[in-house]
Amino acid sequence: MSVEVRGKRKEIYEMIRKAKTMSLQEIKASTDTNYNTIRSAVIGLTNFGLIERIGRGLYKLKSE
């Protein structure tokens, strides 16, 4: 991928990559990050095509 992911987005991407699937609440429980910041990062990662939403508040790595 040619997209460079930094900061909180990178941290959240790595968490989802390791866990395979992860909910926003699981991410919140694993970090001291504000819920709105997590949501914003997840939306950005989805828009970049790195992760995909598979349910309400549930995300996984994008299938190739």
PyMOL Python script that loads the backbone (N, CA, C, O; Angstrom):
from pymol import cmd

cmd.read_pdbstr("""\
ATOM      1  N   MET A   1       0.835  -1.180   0.000  1.00  0.00           N
ATOM      2  CA  MET A   1       0.000   0.000   0.000  1.00  0.00           C
ATOM      3  C   MET A   1       0.880   1.243   0.000  1.00  0.00           C
ATOM      4  O   MET A   1       1.932   1.278   0.639  1.00  0.00           O
ATOM      5  N   SER A   2       0.440   2.241  -0.713  1.00  0.00           N
ATOM      6  CA  SER A   2       1.208   3.479  -0.776  1.00  0.00           C
ATOM      7  C   SER A   2       0.726   4.495   0.261  1.00  0.00           C
ATOM      8  O   SER A   2       1.254   5.605   0.331  1.00  0.00           O
ATOM      9  N   VAL A   3      -0.263   4.127   1.057  1.00  0.00           N
ATOM     10  CA  VAL A   3      -0.800   5.021   2.075  1.00  0.00           C
ATOM     11  C   VAL A   3       0.083   4.951   3.312  1.00  0.00           C
ATOM     12  O   VAL A   3       0.381   3.867   3.812  1.00  0.00           O
ATOM     13  N   GLU A   4       0.499   6.111   3.800  1.00  0.00           N
ATOM     14  CA  GLU A   4       1.303   6.164   5.022  1.00  0.00           C
ATOM     15  C   GLU A   4       0.381   6.451   6.198  1.00  0.00           C
ATOM     16  O   GLU A   4      -0.333   7.454   6.214  1.00  0.00           O
ATOM     17  N   VAL A   5       0.405   5.563   7.174  1.00  0.00           N
ATOM     18  CA  VAL A   5      -0.456   5.686   8.342  1.00  0.00           C
ATOM     19  C   VAL A   5       0.409   6.084   9.528  1.00  0.00           C
ATOM     20  O   VAL A   5       1.436   5.460   9.796  1.00  0.00           O
ATOM     21  N   ARG A   6      -0.014   7.131  10.238  1.00  0.00           N
ATOM     22  CA  ARG A   6       0.770   7.659  11.364  1.00  0.00           C
ATOM     23  C   ARG A   6      -0.067   7.800  12.612  1.00  0.00           C
ATOM     24  O   ARG A   6      -1.296   7.758  12.566  1.00  0.00           O
ATOM     25  N   GLY A   7       0.618   7.968  13.729  1.00  0.00           N
ATOM     26  CA  GLY A   7      -0.017   8.319  14.995  1.00  0.00           C
ATOM     27  C   GLY A   7      -1.040   7.315  15.473  1.00  0.00           C
ATOM     28  O   GLY A   7      -0.812   6.106  15.439  1.00  0.00           O
ATOM     29  N   LYS A   8      -2.178   7.835  15.922  1.00  0.00           N
ATOM     30  CA  LYS A   8      -3.249   6.991  16.470  1.00  0.00           C
ATOM     31  C   LYS A   8      -3.771   6.018  15.428  1.00  0.00           C
ATOM     32  O   LYS A   8      -4.094   4.877  15.757  1.00  0.00           O
ATOM     33  N   ARG A   9      -3.860   6.452  14.170  1.00  0.00           N
ATOM     34  CA  ARG A   9      -4.333   5.552  13.120  1.00  0.00           C
ATOM     35  C   ARG A   9      -3.434   4.331  13.018  1.00  0.00           C
ATOM     36  O   ARG A   9      -3.909   3.204  12.881  1.00  0.00           O
ATOM     37  N   LYS A  10      -2.123   4.570  13.088  1.00  0.00           N
ATOM     38  CA  LYS A  10      -1.177   3.452  12.997  1.00  0.00           C
ATOM     39  C   LYS A  10      -1.339   2.525  14.193  1.00  0.00           C
ATOM     40  O   LYS A  10      -1.348   1.304  14.036  1.00  0.00           O
ATOM     41  N   GLU A  11      -1.465   3.089  15.375  1.00  0.00           N
ATOM     42  CA  GLU A  11      -1.638   2.300  16.600  1.00  0.00           C
ATOM     43  C   GLU A  11      -2.900   1.435  16.505  1.00  0.00           C
ATOM     44  O   GLU A  11      -2.869   0.250  16.835  1.00  0.00           O
ATOM     45  N   ILE A  12      -3.996   2.026  16.057  1.00  0.00           N
ATOM     46  CA  ILE A  12      -5.261   1.307  15.945  1.00  0.00           C
ATOM     47  C   ILE A  12      -5.196   0.270  14.834  1.00  0.00           C
ATOM     48  O   ILE A  12      -5.715  -0.835  14.990  1.00  0.00           O
ATOM     49  N   TYR A  13      -4.569   0.609  13.718  1.00  0.00           N
ATOM     50  CA  TYR A  13      -4.404  -0.350  12.617  1.00  0.00           C
ATOM     51  C   TYR A  13      -3.640  -1.585  13.086  1.00  0.00           C
ATOM     52  O   TYR A  13      -4.027  -2.712  12.778  1.00  0.00           O
ATOM     53  N   GLU A  14      -2.561  -1.374  13.825  1.00  0.00           N
ATOM     54  CA  GLU A  14      -1.759  -2.490  14.326  1.00  0.00           C
ATOM     55  C   GLU A  14      -2.568  -3.354  15.294  1.00  0.00           C
ATOM     56  O   GLU A  14      -2.441  -4.579  15.280  1.00  0.00           O
ATOM     57  N   MET A  15      -3.390  -2.735  16.127  1.00  0.00           N
ATOM     58  CA  MET A  15      -4.240  -3.490  17.058  1.00  0.00           C
ATOM     59  C   MET A  15      -5.221  -4.377  16.296  1.00  0.00           C
ATOM     60  O   MET A  15      -5.397  -5.547  16.638  1.00  0.00           O
ATOM     61  N   ILE A  16      -5.855  -3.827  15.269  1.00  0.00           N
ATOM     62  CA  ILE A  16      -6.817  -4.589  14.477  1.00  0.00           C
ATOM     63  C   ILE A  16      -6.102  -5.691  13.704  1.00  0.00           C
ATOM     64  O   ILE A  16      -6.619  -6.802  13.581  1.00  0.00           O
ATOM     65  N   ARG A  17      -4.917  -5.391  13.185  1.00  0.00           N
ATOM     66  CA  ARG A  17      -4.143  -6.377  12.427  1.00  0.00           C
ATOM     67  C   ARG A  17      -3.811  -7.592  13.299  1.00  0.00           C
ATOM     68  O   ARG A  17      -3.929  -8.733  12.851  1.00  0.00           O
ATOM     69  N   LYS A  18      -3.402  -7.346  14.529  1.00  0.00           N
ATOM     70  CA  LYS A  18      -3.035  -8.432  15.441  1.00  0.00           C
ATOM     71  C   LYS A  18      -4.252  -9.219  15.918  1.00  0.00           C
ATOM     72  O   LYS A  18      -4.179 -10.439  16.071  1.00  0.00           O
ATOM     73  N   ALA A  19      -5.363  -8.535  16.151  1.00  0.00           N
ATOM     74  CA  ALA A  19      -6.560  -9.182  16.698  1.00  0.00           C
ATOM     75  C   ALA A  19      -7.452  -9.804  15.624  1.00  0.00           C
ATOM     76  O   ALA A  19      -8.372 -10.553  15.952  1.00  0.00           O
ATOM     77  N   LYS A  20      -7.199  -9.510  14.365  1.00  0.00           N
ATOM     78  CA  LYS A  20      -8.021  -9.947  13.224  1.00  0.00           C
ATOM     79  C   LYS A  20      -9.339  -9.178  13.136  1.00  0.00           C
ATOM     80  O   LYS A  20      -9.618  -8.571  12.102  1.00  0.00           O
ATOM     81  N   THR A  21     -10.144  -9.186  14.174  1.00  0.00           N
ATOM     82  CA  THR A  21     -11.345  -8.339  14.231  1.00  0.00           C
ATOM     83  C   THR A  21     -11.369  -7.657  15.593  1.00  0.00           C
ATOM     84  O   THR A  21     -10.908  -8.206  16.594  1.00  0.00           O
ATOM     85  N   MET A  22     -11.920  -6.442  15.604  1.00  0.00           N
ATOM     86  CA  MET A  22     -11.931  -5.689  16.847  1.00  0.00           C
ATOM     87  C   MET A  22     -13.068  -4.674  16.807  1.00  0.00           C
ATOM     88  O   MET A  22     -13.365  -4.093  15.764  1.00  0.00           O
ATOM     89  N   SER A  23     -13.691  -4.474  17.952  1.00  0.00           N
ATOM     90  CA  SER A  23     -14.769  -3.491  18.044  1.00  0.00           C
ATOM     91  C   SER A  23     -14.201  -2.168  18.575  1.00  0.00           C
ATOM     92  O   SER A  23     -13.104  -2.122  19.132  1.00  0.00           O
ATOM     93  N   LEU A  24     -14.966  -1.115  18.387  1.00  0.00           N
ATOM     94  CA  LEU A  24     -14.552   0.186  18.903  1.00  0.00           C
ATOM     95  C   LEU A  24     -14.421   0.134  20.420  1.00  0.00           C
ATOM     96  O   LEU A  24     -13.520   0.753  20.986  1.00  0.00           O
ATOM     97  N   GLN A  25     -15.306  -0.592  21.078  1.00  0.00           N
ATOM     98  CA  GLN A  25     -15.255  -0.704  22.538  1.00  0.00           C
ATOM     99  C   GLN A  25     -14.006  -1.461  22.994  1.00  0.00           C
ATOM    100  O   GLN A  25     -13.422  -1.120  24.023  1.00  0.00           O
ATOM    101  N   GLU A  26     -13.592  -2.479  22.245  1.00  0.00           N
ATOM    102  CA  GLU A  26     -12.362  -3.214  22.579  1.00  0.00           C
ATOM    103  C   GLU A  26     -11.144  -2.316  22.410  1.00  0.00           C
ATOM    104  O   GLU A  26     -10.213  -2.363  23.215  1.00  0.00           O
ATOM    105  N   ILE A  27     -11.151  -1.502  21.365  1.00  0.00           N
ATOM    106  CA  ILE A  27     -10.048  -0.560  21.154  1.00  0.00           C
ATOM    107  C   ILE A  27     -10.004   0.434  22.309  1.00  0.00           C
ATOM    108  O   ILE A  27      -8.936   0.723  22.849  1.00  0.00           O
ATOM    109  N   LYS A  28     -11.175   0.956  22.687  1.00  0.00           N
ATOM    110  CA  LYS A  28     -11.254   1.918  23.793  1.00  0.00           C
ATOM    111  C   LYS A  28     -10.731   1.305  25.089  1.00  0.00           C
ATOM    112  O   LYS A  28     -10.025   1.971  25.847  1.00  0.00           O
ATOM    113  N   ALA A  29     -11.066   0.059  25.347  1.00  0.00           N
ATOM    114  CA  ALA A  29     -10.620  -0.620  26.564  1.00  0.00           C
ATOM    115  C   ALA A  29      -9.109  -0.866  26.561  1.00  0.00           C
ATOM    116  O   ALA A  29      -8.492  -0.958  27.622  1.00  0.00           O
ATOM    117  N   SER A  30      -8.519  -0.972  25.379  1.00  0.00           N
ATOM    118  CA  SER A  30      -7.085  -1.263  25.257  1.00  0.00           C
ATOM    119  C   SER A  30      -6.211  -0.014  25.258  1.00  0.00           C
ATOM    120  O   SER A  30      -4.992  -0.113  25.399  1.00  0.00           O
ATOM    121  N   THR A  31      -6.818   1.156  25.101  1.00  0.00           N
ATOM    122  CA  THR A  31      -6.046   2.396  25.035  1.00  0.00           C
ATOM    123  C   THR A  31      -6.659   3.429  25.969  1.00  0.00           C
ATOM    124  O   THR A  31      -7.748   3.228  26.507  1.00  0.00           O
ATOM    125  N   ASP A  32      -5.956   4.521  26.151  1.00  0.00           N
ATOM    126  CA  ASP A  32      -6.503   5.631  26.932  1.00  0.00           C
ATOM    127  C   ASP A  32      -6.968   6.750  26.002  1.00  0.00           C
ATOM    128  O   ASP A  32      -6.949   7.928  26.357  1.00  0.00           O
ATOM    129  N   THR A  33      -7.385   6.347  24.806  1.00  0.00           N
ATOM    130  CA  THR A  33      -7.774   7.286  23.763  1.00  0.00           C
ATOM    131  C   THR A  33      -9.270   7.600  23.830  1.00  0.00           C
ATOM    132  O   THR A  33     -10.090   6.726  24.109  1.00  0.00           O
ATOM    133  N   ASN A  34      -9.602   8.846  23.574  1.00  0.00           N
ATOM    134  CA  ASN A  34     -10.977   9.320  23.514  1.00  0.00           C
ATOM    135  C   ASN A  34     -11.750   8.546  22.441  1.00  0.00           C
ATOM    136  O   ASN A  34     -11.214   8.262  21.370  1.00  0.00           O
ATOM    137  N   TYR A  35     -13.007   8.207  22.730  1.00  0.00           N
ATOM    138  CA  TYR A  35     -13.839   7.437  21.804  1.00  0.00           C
ATOM    139  C   TYR A  35     -13.967   8.128  20.445  1.00  0.00           C
ATOM    140  O   TYR A  35     -13.881   7.463  19.412  1.00  0.00           O
ATOM    141  N   ASN A  36     -14.168   9.432  20.425  1.00  0.00           N
ATOM    142  CA  ASN A  36     -14.303  10.158  19.154  1.00  0.00           C
ATOM    143  C   ASN A  36     -13.019  10.115  18.341  1.00  0.00           C
ATOM    144  O   ASN A  36     -13.075  10.076  17.112  1.00  0.00           O
ATOM    145  N   THR A  37     -11.873  10.120  18.992  1.00  0.00           N
ATOM    146  CA  THR A  37     -10.590  10.003  18.299  1.00  0.00           C
ATOM    147  C   THR A  37     -10.467   8.621  17.666  1.00  0.00           C
ATOM    148  O   THR A  37     -10.001   8.491  16.533  1.00  0.00           O
ATOM    149  N   ILE A  38     -10.881   7.600  18.394  1.00  0.00           N
ATOM    150  CA  ILE A  38     -10.853   6.234  17.864  1.00  0.00           C
ATOM    151  C   ILE A  38     -11.765   6.132  16.652  1.00  0.00           C
ATOM    152  O   ILE A  38     -11.378   5.585  15.619  1.00  0.00           O
ATOM    153  N   ARG A  39     -12.964   6.656  16.778  1.00  0.00           N
ATOM    154  CA  ARG A  39     -13.928   6.622  15.673  1.00  0.00           C
ATOM    155  C   ARG A  39     -13.385   7.320  14.433  1.00  0.00           C
ATOM    156  O   ARG A  39     -13.507   6.813  13.318  1.00  0.00           O
ATOM    157  N   SER A  40     -12.787   8.480  14.639  1.00  0.00           N
ATOM    158  CA  SER A  40     -12.204   9.241  13.535  1.00  0.00           C
ATOM    159  C   SER A  40     -11.080   8.453  12.864  1.00  0.00           C
ATOM    160  O   SER A  40     -10.993   8.414  11.637  1.00  0.00           O
ATOM    161  N   ALA A  41     -10.232   7.832  13.660  1.00  0.00           N
ATOM    162  CA  ALA A  41      -9.113   7.051  13.115  1.00  0.00           C
ATOM    163  C   ALA A  41      -9.629   5.854  12.319  1.00  0.00           C
ATOM    164  O   ALA A  41      -9.113   5.548  11.244  1.00  0.00           O
ATOM    165  N   VAL A  42     -10.643   5.183  12.846  1.00  0.00           N
ATOM    166  CA  VAL A  42     -11.210   4.017  12.173  1.00  0.00           C
ATOM    167  C   VAL A  42     -11.876   4.429  10.850  1.00  0.00           C
ATOM    168  O   VAL A  42     -11.745   3.728   9.847  1.00  0.00           O
ATOM    169  N   ILE A  43     -12.571   5.537  10.850  1.00  0.00           N
ATOM    170  CA  ILE A  43     -13.179   6.039   9.613  1.00  0.00           C
ATOM    171  C   ILE A  43     -12.092   6.343   8.583  1.00  0.00           C
ATOM    172  O   ILE A  43     -12.237   6.006   7.408  1.00  0.00           O
ATOM    173  N   GLY A  44     -11.006   6.979   9.022  1.00  0.00           N
ATOM    174  CA  GLY A  44      -9.894   7.266   8.114  1.00  0.00           C
ATOM    175  C   GLY A  44      -9.280   6.000   7.549  1.00  0.00           C
ATOM    176  O   GLY A  44      -9.000   5.933   6.352  1.00  0.00           O
ATOM    177  N   LEU A  45      -9.065   4.998   8.383  1.00  0.00           N
ATOM    178  CA  LEU A  45      -8.499   3.728   7.920  1.00  0.00           C
ATOM    179  C   LEU A  45      -9.439   3.025   6.948  1.00  0.00           C
ATOM    180  O   LEU A  45      -8.992   2.384   5.997  1.00  0.00           O
ATOM    181  N   THR A  46     -10.733   3.147   7.190  1.00  0.00           N
ATOM    182  CA  THR A  46     -11.724   2.567   6.278  1.00  0.00           C
ATOM    183  C   THR A  46     -11.684   3.294   4.934  1.00  0.00           C
ATOM    184  O   THR A  46     -11.719   2.659   3.880  1.00  0.00           O
ATOM    185  N   ASN A  47     -11.613   4.614   4.974  1.00  0.00           N
ATOM    186  CA  ASN A  47     -11.553   5.406   3.737  1.00  0.00           C
ATOM    187  C   ASN A  47     -10.279   5.128   2.948  1.00  0.00           C
ATOM    188  O   ASN A  47     -10.298   5.170   1.718  1.00  0.00           O
ATOM    189  N   PHE A  48      -9.170   4.845   3.636  1.00  0.00           N
ATOM    190  CA  PHE A  48      -7.911   4.497   2.970  1.00  0.00           C
ATOM    191  C   PHE A  48      -7.962   3.094   2.379  1.00  0.00           C
ATOM    192  O   PHE A  48      -7.104   2.732   1.573  1.00  0.00           O
ATOM    193  N   GLY A  49      -8.959   2.297   2.771  1.00  0.00           N
ATOM    194  CA  GLY A  49      -9.084   0.938   2.262  1.00  0.00           C
ATOM    195  C   GLY A  49      -8.238  -0.074   3.013  1.00  0.00           C
ATOM    196  O   GLY A  49      -7.984  -1.165   2.503  1.00  0.00           O
ATOM    197  N   LEU A  50      -7.799   0.266   4.215  1.00  0.00           N
ATOM    198  CA  LEU A  50      -6.949  -0.641   4.991  1.00  0.00           C
ATOM    199  C   LEU A  50      -7.757  -1.598   5.864  1.00  0.00           C
ATOM    200  O   LEU A  50      -7.336  -2.729   6.106  1.00  0.00           O
ATOM    201  N   ILE A  51      -8.915  -1.143   6.333  1.00  0.00           N
ATOM    202  CA  ILE A  51      -9.792  -1.990   7.136  1.00  0.00           C
ATOM    203  C   ILE A  51     -11.194  -1.878   6.571  1.00  0.00           C
ATOM    204  O   ILE A  51     -11.485  -0.996   5.763  1.00  0.00           O
ATOM    205  N   GLU A  52     -12.070  -2.794   7.012  1.00  0.00           N
ATOM    206  CA  GLU A  52     -13.461  -2.733   6.573  1.00  0.00           C
ATOM    207  C   GLU A  52     -14.386  -2.986   7.750  1.00  0.00           C
ATOM    208  O   GLU A  52     -14.050  -3.700   8.695  1.00  0.00           O
ATOM    209  N   ARG A  53     -15.549  -2.386   7.664  1.00  0.00           N
ATOM    210  CA  ARG A  53     -16.570  -2.559   8.701  1.00  0.00           C
ATOM    211  C   ARG A  53     -17.330  -3.842   8.401  1.00  0.00           C
ATOM    212  O   ARG A  53     -17.809  -4.044   7.285  1.00  0.00           O
ATOM    213  N   ILE A  54     -17.436  -4.710   9.409  1.00  0.00           N
ATOM    214  CA  ILE A  54     -18.145  -5.972   9.199  1.00  0.00           C
ATOM    215  C   ILE A  54     -19.401  -6.066  10.057  1.00  0.00           C
ATOM    216  O   ILE A  54     -20.140  -7.047   9.979  1.00  0.00           O
ATOM    217  N   GLY A  55     -19.636  -5.064  10.860  1.00  0.00           N
ATOM    218  CA  GLY A  55     -20.816  -5.010  11.713  1.00  0.00           C
ATOM    219  C   GLY A  55     -20.831  -3.676  12.424  1.00  0.00           C
ATOM    220  O   GLY A  55     -19.939  -2.850  12.232  1.00  0.00           O
ATOM    221  N   ARG A  56     -21.831  -3.469  13.236  1.00  0.00           N
ATOM    222  CA  ARG A  56     -21.928  -2.206  13.957  1.00  0.00           C
ATOM    223  C   ARG A  56     -20.775  -2.079  14.953  1.00  0.00           C
ATOM    224  O   ARG A  56     -20.720  -2.800  15.950  1.00  0.00           O
ATOM    225  N   GLY A  57     -19.861  -1.160  14.673  1.00  0.00           N
ATOM    226  CA  GLY A  57     -18.721  -0.933  15.540  1.00  0.00           C
ATOM    227  C   GLY A  57     -17.680  -2.030  15.511  1.00  0.00           C
ATOM    228  O   GLY A  57     -16.832  -2.090  16.401  1.00  0.00           O
ATOM    229  N   LEU A  58     -17.718  -2.913  14.499  1.00  0.00           N
ATOM    230  CA  LEU A  58     -16.798  -4.042  14.390  1.00  0.00           C
ATOM    231  C   LEU A  58     -16.020  -3.948  13.086  1.00  0.00           C
ATOM    232  O   LEU A  58     -16.602  -3.770  12.016  1.00  0.00           O
ATOM    233  N   TYR A  59     -14.705  -4.069  13.182  1.00  0.00           N
ATOM    234  CA  TYR A  59     -13.837  -3.869  12.032  1.00  0.00           C
ATOM    235  C   TYR A  59     -12.818  -4.996  11.914  1.00  0.00           C
ATOM    236  O   TYR A  59     -12.460  -5.641  12.900  1.00  0.00           O
ATOM    237  N   LYS A  60     -12.355  -5.218  10.671  1.00  0.00           N
ATOM    238  CA  LYS A  60     -11.296  -6.186  10.409  1.00  0.00           C
ATOM    239  C   LYS A  60     -10.430  -5.641   9.280  1.00  0.00           C
ATOM    240  O   LYS A  60     -10.782  -4.659   8.626  1.00  0.00           O
ATOM    241  N   LEU A  61      -9.282  -6.300   9.060  1.00  0.00           N
ATOM    242  CA  LEU A  61      -8.433  -5.906   7.953  1.00  0.00           C
ATOM    243  C   LEU A  61      -9.184  -6.124   6.647  1.00  0.00           C
ATOM    244  O   LEU A  61      -9.979  -7.056   6.520  1.00  0.00           O
ATOM    245  N   LYS A  62      -8.924  -5.261   5.691  1.00  0.00           N
ATOM    246  CA  LYS A  62      -9.577  -5.359   4.385  1.00  0.00           C
ATOM    247  C   LYS A  62      -9.102  -6.611   3.671  1.00  0.00           C
ATOM    248  O   LYS A  62      -7.902  -6.884   3.628  1.00  0.00           O
ATOM    249  N   SER A  63     -10.025  -7.368   3.113  1.00  0.00           N
ATOM    250  CA  SER A  63      -9.678  -8.558   2.345  1.00  0.00           C
ATOM    251  C   SER A  63      -9.065  -8.126   1.023  1.00  0.00           C
ATOM    252  O   SER A  63      -9.547  -7.201   0.369  1.00  0.00           O
ATOM    253  N   GLU A  64      -8.017  -8.799   0.648  1.00  0.00           N
ATOM    254  CA  GLU A  64      -7.339  -8.452  -0.622  1.00  0.00           C
ATOM    255  C   GLU A  64      -8.096  -8.991  -1.798  1.00  0.00           C
ATOM    256  O   GLU A  64      -7.681  -8.800  -2.941  1.00  0.00           O
TER     257      GLU A  64
END
""", "prot")
cmd.dss("prot")
cmd.show_as("cartoon", "prot")
cmd.util.cbc("prot")
cmd.orient("prot")
